[in-house]
């Protein structure tokens, strides 16, 4: 990937290129998993569902849960839950889980950055989720009137960091650094517009989440370990 070419792109072409990288990665996995899923279905072997489109995911937890369902189930069952049962420390269990992910994907610097950003994102999401889920009898009026809007705004900020972490994974350290610098060095109007676009994406993701849940309930996939 040509770093100089990316550096010379204007902001919206630059951000569009990043989104295209994500969609390309998603389609590649749909084709790879789709082929193996089709072959398995011929033998009546139950397998995890195909990766969910990244355009419909805005939370770190959902990305891990729905993009590679098989890996997620393995990590939860064999690493996260045993450590939580042993120590009751969820932060430690999450750290150990991402430590395994780091080793599994290769101990390169960009993989380490990707894992650290994902770990921080998961921790922030889980920490702030109770604060953004106040009941109608609690909190200030702004939270009472706009609970979903506040969750989506917070999700938009996390989505920006999540996207950058994935760009490290897709393109390596140099590409990830380019996106990181552009996000924080871009002019204020572009940053505001970008956050608004991500906010709209978070709203769409939130709206479609129950639809996906009903689909999963109607077509359960049983996995044997």
Secondary structure as GFF3:
##gff-version 3
##sequence-region A 1 225
A	DSSP	alpha_helix	3	7	.	.	.	ID=ss1
A	DSSP	alpha_helix	11	42	.	.	.	ID=ss2
A	DSSP	three_ten_helix	54	56	.	.	.	ID=ss3
A	DSSP	alpha_helix	60	66	.	.	.	ID=ss4
A	DSSP	alpha_helix	69	75	.	.	.	ID=ss5
A	DSSP	pi_helix	76	80	.	.	.	ID=ss6
A	DSSP	alpha_helix	81	87	.	.	.	ID=ss7
A	DSSP	alpha_helix	90	105	.	.	.	ID=ss8
A	DSSP	alpha_helix	109	129	.	.	.	ID=ss9
A	DSSP	alpha_helix	141	145	.	.	.	ID=ss10
A	DSSP	alpha_helix	147	171	.	.	.	ID=ss11
A	DSSP	alpha_helix	173	185	.	.	.	ID=ss12
A	DSSP	alpha_helix	188	218	.	.	.	ID=ss13
###
